[in-house]
């Protein structure tokens, strides 16, 4: 019997999604890409909208800055609004250093657009596979883009993007007590004045840009928030004011839950002496990862890690709209930085075998190898029988 049923729900649902987003196949949560496809796969598809993505910086903070660049570049290509905050660098300078997109759908204008045929990443031999995606995506939806760290994004890509910049160093110089204008029940009365200004800046950006879930707009947009080195001494933070940082994360989390916004925050946790404070900050965030660089450590000389620049630790994964969280295939990951890209890979440690065992197991088809294996087995059996016979007897009763 013929039927006229057609599955059109997926196409209709994608039509109402904001640009650069997709639904999670696990809990139907709205996701955005981090800008690094390998990290998206690790997190179960991407970062959930309305959550905080915490990155615990490496010792020098260089690799955490690269993740911020990828995150902002993905927002620019996806036509998302951005809010950049930093106390170490100028937010305008951060936006000028974003990597250029190499995808056809992205902004292709770069500062150095001369690309020779030898530098192209296209497959010259298997030309039929040039347009195939490098990573499998759900339901054939293209999600995320690829970027080249050796080239910078052209300034013309930022012209139509709503951008808000919060320079913490400038705000700190003429910082006025935010508690004077705050109401009795305002969160600003409970935080450091600089954190209060940052929270008010994010709140006004969400309100003015109509990113709140209660606002009615014709075309929904997503706000990407990046805060670099939050809690560092440049923010005027000390051991006594880390409780103020925890309050800031708590109120920021409640603000993002009611908005189409996602935040990436880097914190130098290696500067914090109390591990209990670090665990408290991790619990206040949804997704937590840590970067451990090999620079200046003994692991740099280990031949196991010679192909990598550091370890990528997964501290926490979110449980949103579900009782269980996404579990990756393994928790041992490592990252490497090349001239053009940053990626993470699975870290596989080889089994530790002795030289005799490795030689004996090298070629089982060789009769000599089989004979050596049989001798090793006989010696092991004899040793086990001797130990079983000796066990329970005093030392003076043993005969040698």
TIPA-356723 format. One record per atom (N, C-alpha, C): residue in one letter; x, y, z. Coordinates in steps of 0.2 Angstrom, whole numbers, plus 5000, padded with zeros to 4 digits. Example, Ala and Ser with C-alpha at 12.3 -4.5 7.8 and 13.67 -1.06 7.14 Angstrom:
2
A506649725039A506249785039A506649845039S506449895035S506849955036S506450005039
***
This chain:
400
X500449945000X500050005000X500450065000X500350114995X500750174995X500550225000X501050265002X500950315007X501250375005X500950435008X501250495006X501650525012X501850485016X502250515022X502950535020X503150595022X503850615020X504150645027X504750625028X505150655034X505450725032X505050775035X505250845034X505450875040X505350845046X505550875052X506250905053X506750865050X507450885051X507550945047X507250955041X507451015037X507051075040X506451065043X506151125046X506451145052X506751095056X507051115063X507751155061X508051135056X508651165054X508551235052X507951245049X507851315046X507751365051X507551345057X507451395063X508051395067X508551365066X509151365070X509551425069X509951455074X510351515072X510951485068X511251535065X511851515060X512451485065X512751435062X513351405066X513151365072X512551345072X512351295078X511951235075X511951185079X511551125078X511351095084X510851045083X510551015089X511050945091X511150935097X511450875099X511050815098X511350765096X511050695095X510850665101X511150685107X511050655113X510550685117X510550745118X510050785122X509650835119X509750845112X509350905108X509550975111X510150975114X510451045116X510751075110X510651145110X510951185105X511651185106X512051175101X512851175101X513151225096X513751245098X514151285094X514851255094X515151265088X515851235088X516351275091X516851245094X517451275097X517951305092X517851285085X518351305080X518851255079X518951205084X519451145083X518951085082X518951055076X518450995075X518650935080X519250925082X519450875086X519250885093X519150945095X518850955102X518150955102X517850965096X517050955096X516950885096X517250845093X517150775093X517250745101X517750775104X517850755111X517350775116X517050835114X516450855119X515850825117X515750785112X515150765110X514750805105X515150845101X514850885096X514950955096X515150985102X515251055102X515151075110X515051145110X514951175117X514151195117X513851175122X513151185123X513051265124X512551295121X512351365122X512051375129X512251425132X512051435139X512451405144X513051385142X513551355147X514251395147X514651375152X515351405152X515851355151X516251365146X516851325144X517451345148X517751315153X518351335157X518951305154X519451335153X520051315150X520651335156X520851285159X521451295164X522051305160X522351365160X522951375156X523551335158X523951335153X524651305154X525051355157X525651345159X526151385163X526251455159X526351455153X526451515149X525851545146X525351505146X524651525143X524651535136X525151515132X525151525125X524651475121X524551415124X524051375120X523351395122X523251415128X522551435129X522351495125X522851545124X522651595119X522451575112X522851515110X522651495103X521951465103X521751435108X521051405109X520551465109X520751525112X520251585111X520251615104X520851605101X520851635094X520351585089X520351525090X519951475087X519251495088X519051505095X518351515097X518151575094X518451625094X518251695091X518251685083X518751655080X518651655073X518051615071X517951565074X517351525072X516651565073X516651605078X516151655079X516051705074X516651735071X516651785066X516351745059X516551685058X516351655052X515651635052X515451615058X514751595059X514251655060X514451715059X514051775060X513851785067X514151765072X513951775079X514251835082X513951865087X514151925090X514751905095X515151945097X515751925101X515851985106X516051955112X516151995118X516851975121X517352015120X518052005122X518252045128X518552005133X518852035139X519552005140X519952055142X520652035144X520952085148X521452065152X521852115156X522552115154X522752065150X523452055148X523552085141X523052085137X523152105130X522552155128X522652195123X522052235121X521552195117X520952195119X520452155115X520452175108X520552235106X520652245099X521252215095X521752205099X522352165096X522252095096X521752065100X521651995100X521251985093X520752025092X520352025086X520752025079X521252065080X521752075074X522152015072X522251965077X522651915077X522251845075X521651855074X521251785072X521451755066X521451685066X521751655060X521151655055X521451645049X520951645043X520651585041X520051585039X519751525037X519951495031X519951435030X520151395024X519551365020X519051365023X518451335020X518151385015X517751345010X517451385005X516851425008X516551405013X515951435016X516151495020X516751495022X516951545027X517251605024X517451655028X517751725025X518451705022X518451705016X519151685013X519651745012X519451805013X519851865013X520351865018X521051855017X521551855022X522051915020X522451925025X522951975024X523451965018X523651895018X524051875012X523651825008X523351845003X522951794999X523251764994X523851774993X524251734988X524451664990X524051614987X524151544989X524351514983X524951484983X525251444977X524951374977X525051344972X524751274971X525051224976X525751244977X526051194982X525851204989X525651264991X525351274998X524651254999X524251234993X523551224994X523551154997X523051145002X522851085005X522451035001X522251054995X521851014991X522150954989X521750894988X522050834986X522150834978X522750834976X522850844969X522750774965X522950724968X522850654965X522150634965X521850624971X521150604972X520750664972X520650694966X520250754965X519550744967X519250684966X518550674968X518350684975X518850684980X518750684987X518950754990X519050804985X519250874988X518650904992X518050894990X517450924994X517250875000X517550825001X517250785006X517450815013X517050805018X517250835025X517750795028X518150825032X518750785035X518450755042X517950775044X517650745050X516950725049X516650665051X516050645050X515550695055X515050715052X514550755056X513850725056X513450735060X512850705061X512350725055X511950685052X511450695047X511750735041X512350735040X512650765034X512650835035X512650865041X512650935042X513350955043X513551005039X514251035039X514251085046X514751065050X514751105056X515451115058X515651175059X516351205061X516651215054X517251245055X517651265050X518451255052X518851255047X519551245047X519951315046X520451325050X520851385050X521551375049X521951425047X522651425045X522951475050X523351455055X523651495059X524251535056X524451515050X524951555047X524751625044X524051625043X523751685040X523251715045X523151785045X522651815049X522051835045X521551845049X520851855046X520851935044X520551945038X520552015036X520052055040X520152115041X519752165045X519052175042X518952155035X518352165032X517852115035X518052055038X517652005040X517352035047X517652085050X517352105057X516852165056X516752185050X516352255049X515652245051X515352185049X514652175051X514552135057X515052125061X514952085067X514852125073X514352115077X514252155083X514852135088X515252185090X515852175094X515852215100X515952185106X516052225112X516652205115X517052255117X517752245120X517752275127X518052235132X518152255139X518852255141X519252305141X519952305142X519952315150X520152265153X520152265161X520752315163X521252315160X521852355162X521552435162X521252455157X520952525156X520452535162X519952485162X519452495167X519752495174X520252465175X520552455182X520852525184X521152565179X521452625181X520952675184X520352685181X519852725183X519252685185X519352635189X518852595192X518452635198X517852645197X517452675202X517052615205X516952625212X516552575216X515852565212X515752505210X515152485207X514552475212X514752475218X514252465223X513852525225X514052585223X513752645224X513052645220X513052625214X512452635210X512052565210X512352515213X511952455213X511452455218X510952415217X510352405221X510552355227X510052355231X510152305237X510252235235X509852215230X509852145228X510252135222X510652175220X511152175214X511752125216X511952085211X512552045212X513152085213X513152145210X513752185210X513952205217X513552205222X513752225228X514152165232X514152105229X514452055232X515152035229X515352075223X515952055219X516452105220X517052095217X517552145216X517352195211X517552255212X517252305207X517352295200X517952265198X518152255191X517652195189X517552145193X517152095191X516452115190X516252165194X515552195194X515452235187X515952265185X515952305179X515852255173X516252195173X516252145168X515552115168X515352095173X514652065173X514152115171X514152175172X513652225170X513752235162X514352235160X514552235153X514252185149X514252115151X513952065148X513252065148X512952085154X512252085155X511952135150X512252195149X512052245145X512052225137X512652185136X512652165129X512152115127X511952075132X511452025131X510752055130X510652105134X510052145134X509952185127X510452225126X510452265120X510452225113X510852175113X510852135107X510252085106X509752085111X509252035111X509451965111X509951945115X510151875115X509751835121X509351875124X508951835130X508451795127X508251735130X507751685128X507051715128X506951775132X506351805132X506151855127X506751875123X506651925118X506351895112X505951925108X505651905102X506051945096X506351905092X506751935086X506551885080X506651915074X506551885068X507051835066X507651855067X508251805066X508651805073X508751745075X509051725082X509851725080X510151765085X510951755084X511251735091X511851715091X512151685097X512751735098X512851745105X513351785108X513951745110X514551755108X515151715111X515551765115X515651745121X516051785126X516751745128X517251785127X517951765129X518251805134X518451775139X518751815145X519451775146X519951815145X520651785145X520951795152X521251745155X521651745161X521251775167X520651755167X520251785173X520551755179X520551805184X520851785191X521551795191X521951815186X522651825187X522751895191X523351905193X523551965197X523352025193X523352025186X523152085182X522452105183X522052065185X521352085187X521252105194X521852115198X521852135205X521552085209X521752025208X521451965212X522051945216X521851925222X522351895227X521951835230X522351805235X522051745238X521451755242X521351815245X520751835248X520151855244X520251865238X519751885233X519551835228X519751775229X519551715225X518851695226X518551715232X517851705233X517451745229X517751805227X517351855223X517351825216X517851795214X517851765207X517351705207X517351665212X516751615212X516051645212X515951695215X515351735214X515151755207X515751785204X515651805197X515451745193X515751695193X515551635189X514851605191X514651615197X514051585199X513451635195X513551695196X513051745193X513051745185X513651735183X513751725175X513451665173X513451615176X513151555174X512351555174X512151595179X511351605179X511151655174X511651695172X511451745166X511451705159X511951665158X511951625152X511451575151X511151555157X510651505156X509951535153X509951595153X509351625151X509451665144X510051645141X510251685135X510551635130X510451665123X510851625118X511551645118X511951625123X512651645123X513051585126X513651595125X514151545127X514751575129X515151555134X515751585137X516251545137X516851565134X517551525135X517951575140X518151545145X518551575150X519151535152X519751575152X520351545153X520551565160X520851525165X521051545171X521751515173X522151555175X522851525177X522851485184X522551425184X522451395190X523151375193X523651375189X524351355192X524551405197X524351465197X524451525201X524151515208X523651475208X523251475214X523551415219X523651435225X523951395230X523451345233X522851365234X522351315237X522051275232X522051215232X521751165227X520951165228X520751185234X520051185236X519651235232X520051295231X519751355227X519751335220X520251295217X520151275210X519651225209X519451175214X518951135213X518251165213X518251225217X517651265218X517451295211X517951325208X517851355202X517751305196X517951245196X517851195192X517051175192X516851165198X516151155199X515651205197X515851265197X515451325195X515351325187X515751285183X515751285176X515551225174X515351225167X515051165164X515551115161X515951145157X516451105153X517151125156X517551085158X518151105161X518751055158X519251095155X519851055152X520451095154X520951055154X521651085157X522151065152X522651115151X523151115146X523851105150X524151055149X524851045152X525351045147X525751095147X526251105142X526951065144X527251035139X527951005140X528551045140X528451115139X528951155139X529251165146X529851155147X530251165153X530151105158X529851045156X529750995160X530150935158X530150885162X530550815160X530150775155X529550785154X529150755149X529350765142X529650825141X529850845135X530450805132X530750765136X531350725134X531050655133X530450635136X530150575135X530050555128X530250495125X530150485118X529450465117X529050455122X528350435121X527950505118X528150565121X527850625120X528250665114X528650635110X529050675106X528650705100X528050675099X527650705093X527150755096X527150775102X526650815105X526950875109X526550925110X526750985114X526450985121X525950945122X525750945129X525150895130X524850885136X524350845137X523650885138X523150855136X522450885136X522050845141X521950875147X521550845152X520850865152X520350815152X519650825153X519450825160X519350875163X519150885170X518350865171X517950895167X517250895168X516850905162X516350865161X515850865155X515150885157X514850925154X514150945156X513650885156X513150895160X512550845160X511950895160X511750905153X511250955152X510650915149X510050925152X509450895149X509450815149X509950785153X510050715153X510350695160X510250635162X510550605168X511250585167X511450565161X512150545159X512450595155X513150605155X513550645151X513850605145X514050645140X514450605135X515150585137X515250525136X515950495138X516350485132X516950515131X517350505125X517650435125X517950415120X518250345119X518750335124X519150385126X519750385131X519750445134X520150455140X520250515143X520950535143X521350495139X522050515138X522150545131X522250615131X522250655125X522950695125X523150715120X523750755119X523650805113X523950865114X523850915109X524550925105X524550945099X525150965096X524951025091X525451075091X525351135087X525851135081X525651145076X526051145070X525951215067X526351225061X526351295059X525651325057X525251275054X524551295052X524051285056X524051235061X523451215064X523651185071X523151185075X523151155082X522651105083X522851045085X522350985085X522550945091X522050905094X522150855099X522050785096X522450735099X522450665097X522350625103X522150565101X522250515107X522950495108X523050485115X523750465117X523750395119X524150355115X524150285116X524850265118X524950235124X525550215127X525750145125X526350135122X526450065120X526550015126X526449955126X526549905132X527249905133X527449895140X528149895142X528349815142X528749795138X528949725137X529749725137X529949675140X530649665141X530949645134X531649655134X531949635127X531949565125X531949515130X531949445129X531249435126X530749455130X530049445128X529849475121X530149535119X529949565113X530349525107X530949495109X531249455103X530949385103X530649355108X530349295108X529749295104X529349355105X528749365102X528749395095X529349405092X529449435086X529149395080X529349335080X529149295074X528949225077X528349215077X528049145080X528149095074X528249115068X528249065063X528949035063X529449065066X530149035066X530148985072X530448925070X530548865075X530948885081X531448925079X531848945085X531548985090X531049035088X530649075092X530149035096X529848985093X529448935097X529748895102X530348875100X530748835105X530948885111X531148945110X531348985115X530749005120X530149015117X529549025121X529448965125X529548905122X529348845126X529848835132X530548855131X530948855137X530848905142X530548965140X530349015145X529748985149X529348955146X528748925149X528948875154X529448825152X529648775157X529948805163X530448855162X530748885168X530248915172X529748955169X529248985174X528848925178X528648875174X528348815178X528748785184X529448775182X529848755187X529948795193X529948865192X530048915197X529348915201X528848905198X528148905202X528148845206X528348785204X528348725208X528848725214X529448755213X529848765218X529648805224X529348865222X529048915227X528448885230X528048845227X527548805230X527748755235X528348725234X528648675238X528948705244X529248765243X529648795248X529148835253X528648855251X528148895255X527948865261X528048895267X527748865273X528348825277X528948825274X529448785278X529948845280X530248825286X530748875289X531348875285X531748925286X532448935282X532948875284X532948855290X533448805292X533248735289X532648725287X532448665284X532548655277X532748705274X532848705266X533548675265X533548635260X534148605257X534348625250X534948655250X535148675244X535748635241
***
